[in-house]
């Protein structure tokens, strides 16, 4: 979903020790609070239009140790994989199983996807021209992964809901760009379909995390104590997802 029409962006930087922290500022008249987001691509400050540059700089300096720590963590990660071309031979995965893409042409009217012999087959209609093939392959893969996620994720949610002692919540398979999952105020879990590319251990970390939010909405110590109870090795799984997660994409 696009941002508000009155949003504007600027670039700023502050000094922290021997390091300059560069960041983008996204201003919006609809915002009421200031927030700082640190991602692999950089630092973004989301601020109301009423907050001036000096106040924004002060907020970044106050959070500088946390920001630098997050950025250093990203620096230690493996480089981001190259863009997909959607051609035979590319690597994909399903629940941690490595697969190679094989693109073929068939006589059907719609693209079809299936796994056979370590290959993730995408069979396209014969009437697609060259320029239309890559988007068609991607669309077919996204549809296939979404369908597999709708099958695989609710049973894992049921497992952790039982461990926590809560009724199984409704599960919505979503396609968030920056989140593996979320829990709505109404208690609906939104789980990213891409997570089914990961091994089951990492799927279960995402699922357990969101199920625990049914009981504790924030990330307070009470939340992490709950995670300790339902998934004692959650920290190791979280760290592994941080390293391997960028590869789980279509």
N, C-alpha and C positions, 0 to 999 in steps of 0.2 A: 504494500500500500504506500502511495507517495505521501510526502510530508505536507504540512500546511502551506498554503499558497504564499503566506507572508514570511516564510523562512528565508534567511540569508546566511551566507557562509563567509568567513574570513580566516586568514592564517595568522597565528601569533606564535611566540616562543618565550620561554623563561629559562633562566640559568639555574641549574642545581649542581653545586660542586663544580666539577670540570665538564659537565654535560649540559648541552642545550636540549630542552624538551620542546620540540615543535608540536603544535597541535592545531586542529581546525576548530573553529567556533561556528556552531549552527544556532542562529538566533530565531526565535519565534515568539510572536505576541501571544500565542496560545499557551506557552509554557509558564508555569508558576514557580518552578524550582530549577536549580542548576544541577546537572549531573555530568560526570566524567566517565567516558567509555574508552577502555584500552583494548585494542584489537591488534591482530598481526599486522594489519595495514597501517596502523598508527593510532594517535590519540585524538578523540573528538570530545569537545565540551559542548553540551547542549544547554543553552541558556535563554532566559526570557530577554526580550529586547530591552527591557529596562535596566539590565545589569551592565555596567560599563566595563571597559577593558581592564582597568586597574583591579576591580573586584574579581574578574575572571582570572587574571594572572595570580592574584593572591590565593585563590582557591586551588589552582594548579600547584603552586609552591607548597601549600599545606599538604597536598597529597603526593608530593614529588617522590618520597621513598617508595610508596606503593606503586606509582606509575613506572618508575625505573625498574623495580622488581618484576613487574608484569612484562615490560618490554624485554628485559634480559631473558626471561623465560621463553619468549617467542624466538629470540635470537638463537637459543639452544636447540630449537626444533629443526627437524630435517627441512630442506627447502621444499617449497610448495611444488606439487607435481605439475608437469606441463599441461597446457590446455588440451581437452579432449578433441580428437578429430573424428571419432565415431567410425573407425575403419577396423577391418579385421586385424587381430593381433593385440589390440589394447587390453589392458588388465582391468578386471572388475572383481567383485567378490560378493558372496551371499552368505551371511552368518559366519563370516571368517573364511569360507572356502574360496580359494583363488580360482578365477575363471578367466578364460580368454574369449574376447569377442570374435564372433564369426558372422559376417554380414553376407547374406545370400539373397537371391531373387527367386520368388516363387510365382505361382499362378493365382494366388488369393487376391481379394480386393482390399484387404487390410494387412498391416504389419503384424507378424506373430513373433513371440519370444518364447524360448524354452531352453532348458539345460540338457546337454547330452555329452557324455564323455569328457568332462572338463571344459567344455565350450559353452559359452552363452550365445546361443543362436538368435539372430534377428533376421527374419525372412521378410523382405519387402515386396510390395506389388511391382510387377514388371514395368508398369507404365511411369514410374518415377524417373525424372531426369536427374542428371548428375548433381545439380545444385540443390535439389530437394532431398537428396538421400541422407545427408548428415542430420538435418533437423528431424527427418522421419525416424531415423535410428534413435536419436535422443528421446523423442516423444514416446516411442515404443518402450524404451528402457525405463523411463520414468513411470509410465503406466504399469509396467510389470513389477517394478520395485514397490510401488504404492500398493498394488494388490497383495504382494507377499507380506508387506508390513501389516496390512489389515488382517491377515490370517495369523501372523506370528506374534504380534505385540499384545493383543488382549489376553491370551493365556498366560503370558509372563506377568502382566499386571495383576491377574487373579492370584498368582503365586505370592506376590509381595503384599497384596491387600490382605490375604489370609495370614501372613506372618505378622502384619501390623494389627490384625484384628478389626479391620474395617470392611464395609461392604465393597465389592468390586465397583469401581467408578466407571462412568462412560469414557470411552477412548475414541479420540478423533485423530486420524492420521493426517498430518499437516506437512507443509513444505517450507518451514521457516528457514531463512538464510543464515541466521546467526545463533540459533538455539537448537539443542537436541530435544528439548521438551519443555513443557510448562504446565502449570496447574491453574485453572481459572478459578475465580471466586465462587463459581457454582459447583466446583469439585469435578470438572471435566479435565481429563488429561489430554493434552495435545502433544503427540509424539512425532518427531521428524521421521519421515519414511526412510531417509538415508541411513538411519541407525541400523537397519537390517543388513547393511553391507558389513557391519562389524561382527567380530566374534561374539558368541552368546554372553560371555563374561562382561563385555562392555555394554551390550544391550541391557543386561540386567542392572548395571550401574545406573543407566539413564532411567530405567523403569522404577527402580527402588527409590531413586532421588525424588521423582515426581510423586510417587505414592506417599512418601513421607511428608510431602507438602500438603497432603490431605489433612494431616494432623497438626503440622506446624508450618505456617505460611512463609515465614522468613528463614534466614540462615543464621539464626541465633544458636548458642551452644545447645539448646534443647533439641534443635533440629539434628545437629551432628551426633548427639547422643542417641537419637532415634535411628540414624543411619548405622551407628555402631551396632545396634541391636539387630537390625534386619539384614545388614550386609557388612560384617566385621571388616573385610578388606577393601572397603569402598575407596579409600585413599589411593591405593595402588591402582585400582581400576580407573579412577578419575585421571591419574597421571598418565596412564597408558592411552586413554582416549585423547588426551591433549596432544600426544605425540602422533598417534596413528590417524586421528580424526580427519585431517585435511585430505587424506587419500580416499575417504568415503564420499565420493561425489560422482555425479553422472553428467 
